[in-house]
């Protein structure tokens, strides 16, 4: 079986999926409190 | 800081709890926001972003022997890792190759300018019926 390796640079070639995105972020922070 | 984060295009709502050291962000549909973009705004506000819990929708693709959650429209990817995953999630990720999924998990803190895709420690995986 022929194996195809995808590199990150090839991500742009993937079909854009509508709604592929961050939906929610809970970011912890440190500093000036 | 709430105001600064809210200025990022695609942010729906921001809540900041300095007591808990937490910024809670909901994002609009079809946004192009990246986690690094949010973290940079937080750094500019004088805070240090640590790890984050995220919910993200993307496509599971293999990349050089690893599984990656790709957001091709944004040009961003998360490297999916097995660390501290409950049983079943690893197999589910592998079976989801090529599929659009919603993943919830932890993205550890990253130093500014660190290369490579951020690591996403998947905790919850759900297939997305919306294609």
Backbone of each chain as nested JSON, in Angstrom:
{
  "chains": [
    {"id": "A", "residues": [
      {"number": 1, "name": "UNK", "atoms": {"N": [0.846, -1.193, 0.0], "CA": [0.0, 0.0, 0.0], "C": [0.887, 1.25, 0.0]}},
      {"number": 2, "name": "UNK", "atoms": {"N": [0.575, 2.163, -0.851], "CA": [1.365, 3.385, -0.93], "C": [0.952, 4.331, 0.197]}},
      {"number": 3, "name": "UNK", "atoms": {"N": [1.946, 4.823, 0.913], "CA": [1.642, 5.684, 2.055], "C": [1.909, 7.143, 1.685]}},
      {"number": 4, "name": "UNK", "atoms": {"N": [0.972, 7.977, 1.99], "CA": [1.128, 9.404, 1.709], "C": [1.309, 10.137, 3.031]}},
      {"number": 5, "name": "UNK", "atoms": {"N": [2.388, 10.847, 3.143], "CA": [2.64, 11.612, 4.359], "C": [2.27, 13.064, 4.128]}},
      {"number": 6, "name": "UNK", "atoms": {"N": [1.449, 13.577, 5.016], "CA": [1.004, 14.969, 4.91], "C": [1.917, 15.848, 5.756]}},
      {"number": 7, "name": "UNK", "atoms": {"N": [2.422, 16.877, 5.194], "CA": [3.216, 17.818, 5.976], "C": [2.335, 19.01, 6.33]}},
      {"number": 8, "name": "UNK", "atoms": {"N": [2.72, 19.717, 7.378], "CA": [1.893, 20.843, 7.819], "C": [1.75, 21.893, 6.729]}},
      {"number": 9, "name": "UNK", "atoms": {"N": [2.783, 22.024, 5.91], "CA": [2.711, 23.005, 4.829], "C": [1.628, 22.683, 3.819]}},
      {"number": 10, "name": "UNK", "atoms": {"N": [1.213, 21.413, 3.819], "CA": [0.189, 20.998, 2.857], "C": [-1.226, 21.246, 3.373]}},
      {"number": 11, "name": "UNK", "atoms": {"N": [-1.338, 21.721, 4.608], "CA": [-2.672, 21.964, 5.17], "C": [-3.482, 22.906, 4.301]}},
      {"number": 12, "name": "UNK", "atoms": {"N": [-2.783, 23.827, 3.673], "CA": [-3.478, 24.811, 2.842], "C": [-4.161, 24.138, 1.651]}},
      {"number": 13, "name": "UNK", "atoms": {"N": [-3.699, 22.941, 1.317], "CA": [-4.269, 22.251, 0.164], "C": [-5.55, 21.496, 0.518]}},
      {"number": 14, "name": "UNK", "atoms": {"N": [-5.79, 21.299, 1.82], "CA": [-7.014, 20.617, 2.213], "C": [-8.214, 21.509, 1.918]}},
      {"number": 15, "name": "UNK", "atoms": {"N": [-9.331, 20.899, 1.577], "CA": [-10.516, 21.723, 1.366], "C": [-10.919, 22.406, 2.664]}},
      {"number": 16, "name": "UNK", "atoms": {"N": [-11.187, 23.68, 2.582], "CA": [-11.586, 24.423, 3.781], "C": [-12.947, 23.929, 4.243]}},
      {"number": 17, "name": "UNK", "atoms": {"N": [-13.024, 23.499, 5.47], "CA": [-14.282, 23.031, 6.037], "C": [-14.955, 24.206, 6.724]}},
      {"number": 18, "name": "UNK", "atoms": {"N": [-16.173, 24.489, 6.331], "CA": [-16.885, 25.609, 6.948], "C": [-17.001, 25.368, 8.446]}},
      {"number": 19, "name": "UNK", "atoms": {"N": [-16.654, 26.353, 9.202], "CA": [-16.805, 26.238, 10.644], "C": [-15.662, 25.524, 11.336]}},
      {"number": 20, "name": "UNK", "atoms": {"N": [-14.565, 25.246, 10.614], "CA": [-13.388, 24.668, 11.265], "C": [-12.699, 25.793, 12.023]}},
      {"number": 21, "name": "UNK", "atoms": {"N": [-12.808, 25.768, 13.32], "CA": [-12.411, 26.938, 14.093], "C": [-12.394, 26.636, 15.583]}},
      {"number": 22, "name": "UNK", "atoms": {"N": [-11.807, 27.536, 16.33], "CA": [-11.932, 27.506, 17.783], "C": [-13.348, 27.939, 18.134]}},
      {"number": 23, "name": "UNK", "atoms": {"N": [-13.944, 27.265, 19.102], "CA": [-15.3, 27.635, 19.52], "C": [-15.313, 28.248, 20.913]}},
      {"number": 24, "name": "UNK", "atoms": {"N": [-14.403, 27.769, 21.749], "CA": [-14.391, 28.232, 23.133], "C": [-12.975, 28.116, 23.69]}},
      {"number": 25, "name": "UNK", "atoms": {"N": [-12.562, 29.096, 24.475], "CA": [-11.225, 29.087, 25.086], "C": [-11.368, 29.438, 26.562]}},
      {"number": 26, "name": "UNK", "atoms": {"N": [-10.801, 28.619, 27.426], "CA": [-10.649, 28.965, 28.846], "C": [-9.156, 29.097, 29.091]}},
      {"number": 27, "name": "UNK", "atoms": {"N": [-8.673, 30.316, 29.032], "CA": [-7.237, 30.586, 29.101], "C": [-6.848, 30.995, 30.517]}},
      {"number": 28, "name": "UNK", "atoms": {"N": [-5.973, 30.22, 31.148], "CA": [-5.491, 30.631, 32.467], "C": [-4.359, 31.639, 32.283]}},
      {"number": 29, "name": "UNK", "atoms": {"N": [-4.321, 32.59, 33.213], "CA": [-3.333, 33.668, 33.112], "C": [-2.607, 33.822, 34.442]}},
      {"number": 30, "name": "UNK", "atoms": {"N": [-1.465, 34.397, 34.361], "CA": [-0.658, 34.647, 35.56], "C": [-0.119, 36.064, 35.476]}},
      {"number": 31, "name": "UNK", "atoms": {"N": [-0.149, 36.76, 36.577], "CA": [0.408, 38.122, 36.57], "C": [-0.489, 39.073, 37.311]}},
      {"number": 32, "name": "UNK", "atoms": {"N": [-0.172, 40.316, 37.259], "CA": [-0.8, 41.46, 37.928], "C": [-2.161, 41.201, 38.571]}},
      {"number": 33, "name": "UNK", "atoms": {"N": [-2.258, 40.419, 39.645], "CA": [-3.547, 40.278, 40.297], "C": [-3.542, 40.965, 41.661]}}
    ]},
    {"id": "B", "residues": [
      {"number": 1, "name": "UNK", "atoms": {"N": [-8.221, 44.138, 30.252], "CA": [-7.862, 43.076, 29.32], "C": [-9.083, 42.563, 28.564]}},
      {"number": 2, "name": "UNK", "atoms": {"N": [-10.245, 42.563, 29.256], "CA": [-11.467, 42.094, 28.597], "C": [-11.721, 42.88, 27.314]}},
      {"number": 3, "name": "UNK", "atoms": {"N": [-11.528, 44.2, 27.421], "CA": [-11.764, 45.065, 26.264], "C": [-10.768, 44.754, 25.153]}},
      {"number": 4, "name": "UNK", "atoms": {"N": [-9.512, 44.54, 25.532], "CA": [-8.468, 44.269, 24.526], "C": [-8.756, 42.974, 23.775]}},
      {"number": 5, "name": "UNK", "atoms": {"N": [-9.158, 41.942, 24.506], "CA": [-9.438, 40.655, 23.856], "C": [-10.681, 40.779, 22.976]}},
      {"number": 6, "name": "UNK", "atoms": {"N": [-11.652, 41.55, 23.452], "CA": [-12.913, 41.707, 22.709], "C": [-12.694, 42.382, 21.355]}},
      {"number": 7, "name": "UNK", "atoms": {"N": [-11.597, 43.136, 21.218], "CA": [-11.346, 43.821, 19.945], "C": [-10.906, 42.858, 18.843]}},
      {"number": 8, "name": "UNK", "atoms": {"N": [-10.524, 41.632, 19.208], "CA": [-10.14, 40.653, 18.184], "C": [-11.387, 40.288, 17.387]}},
      {"number": 9, "name": "UNK", "atoms": {"N": [-11.287, 40.373, 16.096], "CA": [-12.427, 40.07, 15.228], "C": [-12.804, 38.594, 15.36]}},
      {"number": 10, "name": "UNK", "atoms": {"N": [-14.057, 38.319, 15.665], "CA": [-14.51, 36.938, 15.786], "C": [-14.79, 36.519, 17.215]}},
      {"number": 11, "name": "UNK", "atoms": {"N": [-14.481, 37.4, 18.168], "CA": [-14.751, 37.094, 19.575], "C": [-16.197, 37.466, 19.887]}},
      {"number": 12, "name": "UNK", "atoms": {"N": [-16.933, 36.539, 20.481], "CA": [-18.32, 36.802, 20.819], "C": [-18.433, 37.41, 22.219]}},
      {"number": 13, "name": "UNK", "atoms": {"N": [-17.82, 36.753, 23.197], "CA": [-17.884, 37.272, 24.56], "C": [-16.612, 36.93, 25.322]}},
      {"number": 14, "name": "UNK", "atoms": {"N": [-16.288, 37.803, 26.275], "CA": [-15.091, 37.608, 27.095], "C": [-15.455, 37.858, 28.55]}},
      {"number": 15, "name": "UNK", "atoms": {"N": [-15.063, 36.954, 29.414], "CA": [-15.226, 37.162, 30.851], "C": [-13.872, 36.915, 31.506]}},
      {"number": 16, "name": "UNK", "atoms": {"N": [-13.469, 37.839, 32.368], "CA": [-12.167, 37.733, 33.027], "C": [-12.378, 37.629, 34.529]}},
      {"number": 17, "name": "UNK", "atoms": {"N": [-11.747, 36.64, 35.143], "CA": [-11.734, 36.526, 36.6], "C": [-10.275, 36.556, 37.049]}},
      {"number": 18, "name": "UNK", "atoms": {"N": [-9.869, 37.701, 37.59], "CA": [-8.481, 37.805, 38.043], "C": [-8.26, 36.95, 39.286]}},
      {"number": 19, "name": "UNK", "atoms": {"N": [-9.31, 36.804, 40.105], "CA": [-9.186, 35.962, 41.294], "C": [-8.87, 34.517, 40.924]}},
      {"number": 20, "name": "UNK", "atoms": {"N": [-9.554, 34.04, 39.888], "CA": [-9.35, 32.653, 39.448], "C": [-8.234, 32.551, 38.411]}},
      {"number": 21, "name": "UNK", "atoms": {"N": [-7.748, 33.72, 37.934], "CA": [-6.709, 33.711, 36.908], "C": [-7.195, 33.074, 35.624]}},
      {"number": 22, "name": "UNK", "atoms": {"N": [-8.387, 33.495, 35.174], "CA": [-9.013, 32.824, 34.036], "C": [-9.666, 33.826, 33.094]}},
      {"number": 23, "name": "UNK", "atoms": {"N": [-9.455, 33.611, 31.802], "CA": [-10.147, 34.369, 30.763], "C": [-11.01, 33.37, 29.994]}},
      {"number": 24, "name": "UNK", "atoms": {"N": [-12.326, 33.605, 30.006], "CA": [-13.26, 32.699, 29.358], "C": [-13.786, 33.374, 28.095]}},
      {"number": 25, "name": "UNK", "atoms": {"N": [-13.538, 32.761, 26.957], "CA": [-13.848, 33.375, 25.667], "C": [-14.765, 32.465, 24.849]}},
      {"number": 26, "name": "UNK", "atoms": {"N": [-15.845, 33.041, 24.346], "CA": [-16.685, 32.34, 23.366], "C": [-16.465, 33.014, 22.016]}},
      {"number": 27, "name": "UNK", "atoms": {"N": [-16.407, 32.186, 20.976], "CA": [-16.091, 32.727, 19.653], "C": [-17.273, 32.591, 18.713]}},
      {"number": 28, "name": "UNK", "atoms": {"N": [-17.359, 33.527, 17.781], "CA": [-18.466, 33.526, 16.826], "C": [-18.28, 32.431, 15.778]}},
      {"number": 29, "name": "UNK", "atoms": {"N": [-19.389, 32.08, 15.129], "CA": [-19.323, 31.125, 14.021], "C": [-18.466, 31.711, 12.912]}},
      {"number": 30, "name": "UNK", "atoms": {"N": [-17.736, 30.846, 12.253], "CA": [-16.889, 31.221, 11.112], "C": [-15.818, 32.245, 11.462]}},
      {"number": 31, "name": "UNK", "atoms": {"N": [-15.365, 32.225, 12.716], "CA": [-14.256, 33.113, 13.079], "C": [-12.942, 32.536, 12.572]}},
      {"number": 32, "name": "UNK", "atoms": {"N": [-11.918, 33.39, 12.55], "CA": [-10.585, 32.948, 12.115], "C": [-9.559, 33.214, 13.221]}},
      {"number": 33, "name": "UNK", "atoms": {"N": [-10.041, 33.203, 14.45], "CA": [-9.187, 33.512, 15.597], "C": [-8.28, 32.318, 15.909]}},
      {"number": 34, "name": "UNK", "atoms": {"N": [-7.023, 32.616, 16.249], "CA": [-6.11, 31.571, 16.689], "C": [-5.827, 31.753, 18.181]}},
      {"number": 35, "name": "UNK", "atoms": {"N": [-5.471, 30.662, 18.828], "CA": [-5.152, 30.734, 20.256], "C": [-3.935, 31.628, 20.475]}},
      {"number": 36, "name": "UNK", "atoms": {"N": [-2.976, 31.567, 19.579], "CA": [-1.775, 32.386, 19.73], "C": [-2.112, 33.875, 19.635]}},
      {"number": 37, "name": "UNK", "atoms": {"N": [-3.076, 34.2, 18.81], "CA": [-3.534, 35.59, 18.678], "C": [-4.087, 36.086, 20.024]}},
      {"number": 38, "name": "UNK", "atoms": {"N": [-4.887, 35.255, 20.666], "CA": [-5.447, 35.609, 21.974], "C": [-4.339, 35.74, 23.008]}},
      {"number": 39, "name": "UNK", "atoms": {"N": [-3.409, 34.789, 22.991], "CA": [-2.318, 34.805, 23.968], "C": [-1.437, 36.032, 23.8]}},
      {"number": 40, "name": "UNK", "atoms": {"N": [-1.254, 36.472, 22.576], "CA": [-0.415, 37.645, 22.338], "C": [-1.067, 38.909, 22.925]}},
      {"number": 41, "name": "UNK", "atoms": {"N": [-2.381, 39.018, 22.774], "CA": [-3.098, 40.164, 23.354], "C": [-2.976, 40.139, 24.875]}},
      {"number": 42, "name": "UNK", "atoms": {"N": [-3.064, 38.953, 25.451], "CA": [-2.93, 38.804, 26.912], "C": [-1.526, 39.219, 27.353]}},
      {"number": 43, "name": "UNK", "atoms": {"N": [-0.512, 38.811, 26.592], "CA": [0.873, 39.214, 26.926], "C": [1.026, 40.726, 26.854]}},
      {"number": 44, "name": "UNK", "atoms": {"N": [0.402, 41.326, 25.835], "CA": [0.498, 42.785, 25.683], "C": [-0.157, 43.5, 26.863]}},
      {"number": 45, "name": "UNK", "atoms": {"N": [-1.096, 42.817, 27.51], "CA": [-1.744, 43.382, 28.688], "C": [-0.946, 43.176, 29.965]}},
      {"number": 46, "name": "UNK", "atoms": {"N": [0.211, 42.563, 29.853], "CA": [1.085, 42.399, 31.01], "C": [0.895, 41.092, 31.76]}},
      {"number": 47, "name": "UNK", "atoms": {"N": [0.101, 40.181, 31.202], "CA": [-0.129, 38.89, 31.853], "C": [0.627, 37.8, 31.093]}},
      {"number": 48, "name": "UNK", "atoms": {"N": [0.799, 36.682, 31.773], "CA": [1.427, 35.528, 31.132], "C": [0.367, 34.46, 30.899]}},
      {"number": 49, "name": "UNK", "atoms": {"N": [0.1, 34.108, 29.632], "CA": [-0.868, 33.039, 29.377], "C": [-0.263, 31.677, 29.718]}},
      {"number": 50, "name": "UNK", "atoms": {"N": [-0.978, 30.919, 30.534], "CA": [-0.527, 29.567, 30.867], "C": [-1.309, 28.581, 29.993]}},
      {"number": 51, "name": "UNK", "atoms": {"N": [-1.628, 27.406, 30.518], "CA": [-2.331, 26.455, 29.656], "C": [-3.788, 26.885, 29.441]}},
      {"number": 52, "name": "UNK", "atoms": {"N": [-4.417, 26.316, 28.443], "CA": [-5.797, 26.674, 28.107], "C": [-6.61, 25.412, 27.855]}},
      {"number": 53, "name": "UNK", "atoms": {"N": [-7.885, 25.486, 28.184], "CA": [-8.84, 24.445, 27.789], "C": [-9.588, 24.996, 26.584]}},
      {"number": 54, "name": "UNK", "atoms": {"N": [-9.656, 24.214, 25.521], "CA": [-10.3, 24.714, 24.312], "C": [-11.334, 23.72, 23.793]}},
      {"number": 55, "name": "UNK", "atoms": {"N": [-12.272, 24.239, 23.022], "CA": [-13.137, 23.39, 22.205], "C": [-12.932, 23.85, 20.771]}},
      {"number": 56, "name": "UNK", "atoms": {"N": [-12.571, 22.941, 19.904], "CA": [-12.185, 23.318, 18.555], "C": [-12.734, 22.312, 17.544]}},
      {"number": 57, "name": "UNK", "atoms": {"N": [-13.168, 22.829, 16.415], "CA": [-13.729, 21.986, 15.359], "C": [-12.747, 21.937, 14.209]}},
      {"number": 58, "name": "UNK", "atoms": {"N": [-12.39, 20.752, 13.775], "CA": [-11.435, 20.64, 12.682], "C": [-11.435, 19.246, 12.09]}},
      {"number": 59, "name": "UNK", "atoms": {"N": [-10.49, 19.014, 11.202], "CA": [-10.383, 17.735, 10.509], "C": [-9.167, 16.972, 11.028]}},
      {"number": 60, "name": "UNK", "atoms": {"N": [-9.36, 15.698, 11.359], "CA": [-8.251, 14.871, 11.835], "C": [-7.464, 14.365, 10.63]}},
      {"number": 61, "name": "UNK", "atoms": {"N": [-6.191, 14.73, 10.572], "CA": [-5.341, 14.29, 9.458], "C": [-4.02, 13.758, 10.016]}},
      {"number": 62, "name": "UNK", "atoms": {"N": [-3.482, 12.695, 9.396], "CA": [-2.171, 12.211, 9.804], "C": [-1.09, 13.135, 9.263]}},
      {"number": 63, "name": "UNK", "atoms": {"N": [-0.052, 13.342, 10.049], "CA": [1.059, 14.183, 9.615], "C": [2.352, 13.624, 10.195]}},
      {"number": 64, "name": "UNK", "atoms": {"N": [3.181, 13.063, 9.353], "CA": [4.484, 12.542, 9.762], "C": [4.379, 11.628, 10.984]}},
      {"number": 65, "name": "UNK", "atoms": {"N": [3.439, 10.723, 10.935], "CA": [3.316, 9.739, 12.01], "C": [2.517, 10.221, 13.206]}},
      {"number": 66, "name": "UNK", "atoms": {"N": [2.054, 11.446, 13.184], "CA": [1.221, 11.959, 14.262], "C": [-0.168, 12.272, 13.715]}},
      {"number": 67, "name": "UNK", "atoms": {"N": [-1.101, 12.423, 14.638], "CA": [-2.42, 12.894, 14.228], "C": [-2.514, 14.385, 14.5]}},
      {"number": 68, "name": "UNK", "atoms": {"N": [-3.1, 15.085, 13.569], "CA": [-3.203, 16.541, 13.658], "C": [-4.653, 16.941, 13.468]}},
      {"number": 69, "name": "UNK", "atoms": {"N": [-5.072, 17.948, 14.214], "CA": [-6.391, 18.531, 13.996], "C": [-6.191, 19.786, 13.165]}},
      {"number": 70, "name": "UNK", "atoms": {"N": [-6.626, 19.716, 11.931], "CA": [-6.347, 20.799, 10.981], "C": [-7.533, 21.742, 10.855]}},
      {"number": 71, "name": "UNK", "atoms": {"N": [-7.226, 23.03, 10.815], "CA": [-8.202, 24.07, 10.529], "C": [-7.722, 24.746, 9.248]}},
      {"number": 72, "name": "UNK", "atoms": {"N": [-7.905, 24.067, 8.108], "CA": [-7.249, 24.509, 6.885], "C": [-7.622, 25.916, 6.43]}},
      {"number": 73, "name": "UNK", "atoms": {"N": [-8.843, 26.332, 6.713], "CA": [-9.245, 27.671, 6.291], "C": [-8.472, 28.758, 7.009]}},
      {"number": 74, "name": "UNK", "atoms": {"N": [-7.949, 28.408, 8.184], "CA": [-7.21, 29.376, 8.987], "C": [-5.705, 29.135, 8.871]}},
      {"number": 75, "name": "UNK", "atoms": {"N": [-5.327, 27.953, 8.364], "CA": [-3.916, 27.639, 8.24], "C": [-3.281, 27.286, 9.563]}},
      {"number": 76, "name": "UNK", "atoms": {"N": [-4.064, 26.742, 10.473], "CA": [-3.583, 26.398, 11.81], "C": [-3.855, 24.921, 12.051]}},
      {"number": 77, "name": "UNK", "atoms": {"N": [-2.984, 24.301, 12.833], "CA": [-3.2, 22.908, 13.193], "C": [-2.767, 22.684, 14.632]}},
      {"number": 78, "name": "UNK", "atoms": {"N": [-3.407, 21.719, 15.262], "CA": [-2.994, 21.273, 16.592], "C": [-2.482, 19.851, 16.465]}},
      {"number": 79, "name": "UNK", "atoms": {"N": [-1.38, 19.553, 17.126], "CA": [-0.896, 18.174, 17.168], "C": [-1.634, 17.439, 18.281]}},
      {"number": 80, "name": "UNK", "atoms": {"N": [-2.381, 16.408, 17.904], "CA": [-3.161, 15.65, 18.881], "C": [-2.253, 14.652, 19.576]}},
      {"number": 81, "name": "UNK", "atoms": {"N": [-2.248, 14.652, 20.893], "CA": [-1.36, 13.762, 21.629], "C": [-2.149, 12.891, 22.594]}},
      {"number": 82, "name": "UNK", "atoms": {"N": [-1.489, 11.823, 23.007], "CA": [-2.153, 10.803, 23.809], "C": [-2.025, 11.053, 25.299]}},
      {"number": 83, "name": "UNK", "atoms": {"N": [-1.212, 12.032, 25.692], "CA": [-0.95, 12.216, 27.117], "C": [-2.233, 12.386, 27.916]}},
      {"number": 84, "name": "UNK", "atoms": {"N": [-2.316, 11.665, 28.987], "CA": [-3.399, 11.745, 29.962], "C": [-4.791, 11.673, 29.331]}},
      {"number": 85, "name": "UNK", "atoms": {"N": [-4.881, 10.943, 28.245], "CA": [-6.21, 10.761, 27.671], "C": [-6.888, 9.568, 28.328]}},
      {"number": 86, "name": "UNK", "atoms": {"N": [-8.198, 9.644, 28.53], "CA": [-8.899, 8.48, 29.042], "C": [-8.933, 7.39, 27.971]}},
      {"number": 87, "name": "UNK", "atoms": {"N": [-9.052, 6.124, 28.382], "CA": [-9.125, 5.04, 27.407], "C": [-10.254, 5.282, 26.416]}},
      {"number": 88, "name": "UNK", "atoms": {"N": [-9.998, 4.965, 25.182], "CA": [-11.037, 5.126, 24.176], "C": [-10.838, 6.337, 23.304]}},
      {"number": 89, "name": "UNK", "atoms": {"N": [-10.267, 7.383, 23.851], "CA": [-10.101, 8.599, 23.063], "C": [-9.04, 8.412, 21.98]}},
      {"number": 90, "name": "UNK", "atoms": {"N": [-7.981, 7.683, 22.317], "CA": [-6.905, 7.479, 21.35], "C": [-7.431, 6.733, 20.125]}},
      {"number": 91, "name": "UNK", "atoms": {"N": [-8.147, 5.656, 20.395], "CA": [-8.711, 4.88, 19.299], "C": [-9.727, 5.679, 18.509]}},
      {"number": 92, "name": "UNK", "atoms": {"N": [-10.487, 6.485, 19.214], "CA": [-11.508, 7.296, 18.546], "C": [-10.858, 8.33, 17.632]}},
      {"number": 93, "name": "UNK", "atoms": {"N": [-9.739, 8.901, 18.084], "CA": [-9.026, 9.874, 17.252], "C": [-8.51, 9.198, 15.986]}},
      {"number": 94, "name": "UNK", "atoms": {"N": [-7.949, 7.995, 16.167], "CA": [-7.393, 7.281, 15.029], "C": [-8.49, 6.934, 14.021]}},
      {"number": 95, "name": "UNK", "atoms": {"N": [-9.644, 6.539, 14.558], "CA": [-10.762, 6.169, 13.69], "C": [-11.381, 7.384, 13.01]}},
      {"number": 96, "name": "UNK", "atoms": {"N": [-11.058, 8.564, 13.519], "CA": [-11.675, 9.793, 12.988], "C": [-10.837, 10.424, 11.878]}},
      {"number": 97, "name": "UNK", "atoms": {"N": [-9.774, 9.749, 11.456], "CA": [-8.941, 10.301, 10.371], "C": [-9.798, 10.718, 9.185]}},
      {"number": 98, "name": "UNK", "atoms": {"N": [-9.596, 11.925, 8.738], "CA": [-10.312, 12.415, 7.572], "C": [-11.687, 12.975, 7.893]}},
      {"number": 99, "name": "UNK", "atoms": {"N": [-12.099, 12.853, 9.157], "CA": [-13.434, 13.327, 9.533], "C": [-13.365, 14.677, 10.252]}},
      {"number": 100, "name": "UNK", "atoms": {"N": [-14.471, 15.386, 10.172], "CA": [-14.607, 16.628, 10.92], "C": [-15.099, 16.286, 12.314]}},
      {"number": 101, "name": "UNK", "atoms": {"N": [-14.389, 16.753, 13.312], "CA": [-14.741, 16.428, 14.696], "C": [-14.651, 17.688, 15.56]}},
      {"number": 102, "name": "UNK", "atoms": {"N": [-15.242, 17.596, 16.721], "CA": [-15.066, 18.635, 17.735], "C": [-14.256, 18.018, 18.869]}},
      {"number": 103, "name": "UNK", "atoms": {"N": [-13.141, 18.645, 19.189], "CA": [-12.257, 18.128, 20.23], "C": [-12.204, 19.131, 21.375]}},
      {"number": 104, "name": "UNK", "atoms": {"N": [-12.315, 18.606, 22.592], "CA": [-12.095, 19.436, 23.773], "C": [-10.847, 18.922, 24.464]}},
      {"number": 105, "name": "UNK", "atoms": {"N": [-10.025, 19.832, 24.913], "CA": [-8.816, 19.394, 25.594], "C": [-7.951, 20.555, 26.02]}},
      {"number": 106, "name": "UNK", "atoms": {"N": [-6.745, 20.211, 26.436], "CA": [-5.826, 21.18, 27.03], "C": [-4.708, 21.506, 26.058]}},
      {"number": 107, "name": "UNK", "atoms": {"N": [-4.44, 22.795, 25.91], "CA": [-3.285, 23.251, 25.131], "C": [-2.3, 23.862, 26.125]}},
      {"number": 108, "name": "UNK", "atoms": {"N": [-1.142, 23.236, 26.342], "CA": [-0.176, 23.769, 27.3], "C": [0.316, 25.142, 26.875]}},
      {"number": 109, "name": "UNK", "atoms": {"N": [0.893, 25.862, 27.831], "CA": [1.441, 27.179, 27.499], "C": [2.597, 27.016, 26.516]}},
      {"number": 110, "name": "UNK", "atoms": {"N": [2.753, 28.016, 25.685], "CA": [3.848, 28.002, 24.719], "C": [4.627, 29.297, 24.862]}},
      {"number": 111, "name": "UNK", "atoms": {"N": [5.939, 29.201, 24.747], "CA": [6.766, 30.397, 24.783], "C": [6.557, 31.181, 23.503]}},
      {"number": 112, "name": "UNK", "atoms": {"N": [6.673, 32.479, 23.615], "CA": [6.49, 33.338, 22.452], "C": [7.485, 32.942, 21.358]}},
      {"number": 113, "name": "UNK", "atoms": {"N": [6.989, 32.804, 20.141], "CA": [7.864, 32.502, 19.012], "C": [8.232, 31.035, 18.885]}},
      {"number": 114, "name": "UNK", "atoms": {"N": [7.627, 30.195, 19.73], "CA": [7.908, 28.766, 19.633], "C": [7.368, 28.221, 18.314]}},
      {"number": 115, "name": "UNK", "atoms": {"N": [8.207, 27.48, 17.616], "CA": [7.787, 26.955, 16.321], "C": [6.98, 25.683, 16.468]}},
      {"number": 116, "name": "UNK", "atoms": {"N": [6.394, 25.256, 15.37], "CA": [5.646, 24.009, 15.363], "C": [4.235, 24.194, 15.856]}},
      {"number": 117, "name": "UNK", "atoms": {"N": [3.388, 23.228, 15.533], "CA": [1.985, 23.329, 15.957], "C": [1.849, 23.123, 17.449]}},
      {"number": 118, "name": "UNK", "atoms": {"N": [0.904, 23.812, 18.081], "CA": [0.679, 23.596, 19.501], "C": [0.116, 22.201, 19.754]}},
      {"number": 119, "name": "UNK", "atoms": {"N": [0.399, 21.668, 20.936], "CA": [-0.069, 20.342, 21.32], "C": [-1.474, 20.452, 21.899]}},
      {"number": 120, "name": "UNK", "atoms": {"N": [-2.336, 19.586, 21.491], "CA": [-3.695, 19.544, 22.051], "C": [-3.914, 18.182, 22.686]}},
      {"number": 121, "name": "UNK", "atoms": {"N": [-4.03, 18.172, 24.013], "CA": [-4.26, 16.926, 24.747], "C": [-5.754, 16.676, 24.786]}},
      {"number": 122, "name": "UNK", "atoms": {"N": [-6.204, 15.83, 23.881], "CA": [-7.645, 15.628, 23.703], "C": [-8.26, 14.891, 24.878]}},
      {"number": 123, "name": "UNK", "atoms": {"N": [-9.363, 15.417, 25.356], "CA": [-10.082, 14.82, 26.486], "C": [-11.435, 14.299, 26.024]}},
      {"number": 124, "name": "UNK", "atoms": {"N": [-12.082, 15.057, 25.177], "CA": [-13.401, 14.692, 24.673], "C": [-13.392, 14.827, 23.161]}},
      {"number": 125, "name": "UNK", "atoms": {"N": [-13.96, 13.838, 22.498], "CA": [-14.026, 13.872, 21.038], "C": [-15.445, 13.58, 20.618]}},
      {"number": 126, "name": "UNK", "atoms": {"N": [-15.981, 14.396, 19.74], "CA": [-17.302, 14.096, 19.211], "C": [-17.297, 14.314, 17.716]}},
      {"number": 127, "name": "UNK", "atoms": {"N": [-17.935, 13.381, 17.024], "CA": [-18.084, 13.516, 15.582], "C": [-19.051, 14.663, 15.322]}},
      {"number": 128, "name": "UNK", "atoms": {"N": [-18.775, 15.4, 14.262], "CA": [-19.633, 16.532, 13.949], "C": [-20.503, 16.176, 12.756]}},
      {"number": 129, "name": "UNK", "atoms": {"N": [-21.796, 16.288, 12.944], "CA": [-22.706, 15.927, 11.859], "C": [-22.788, 17.022, 10.811]}},
      {"number": 130, "name": "UNK", "atoms": {"N": [-22.357, 18.244, 11.189], "CA": [-22.438, 19.37, 10.249], "C": [-21.244, 19.332, 9.308]}},
      {"number": 131, "name": "UNK", "atoms": {"N": [-21.447, 19.118, 8.056], "CA": [-20.345, 19.036, 7.109], "C": [-20.326, 20.243, 6.188]}}
    ]}
  ]
}
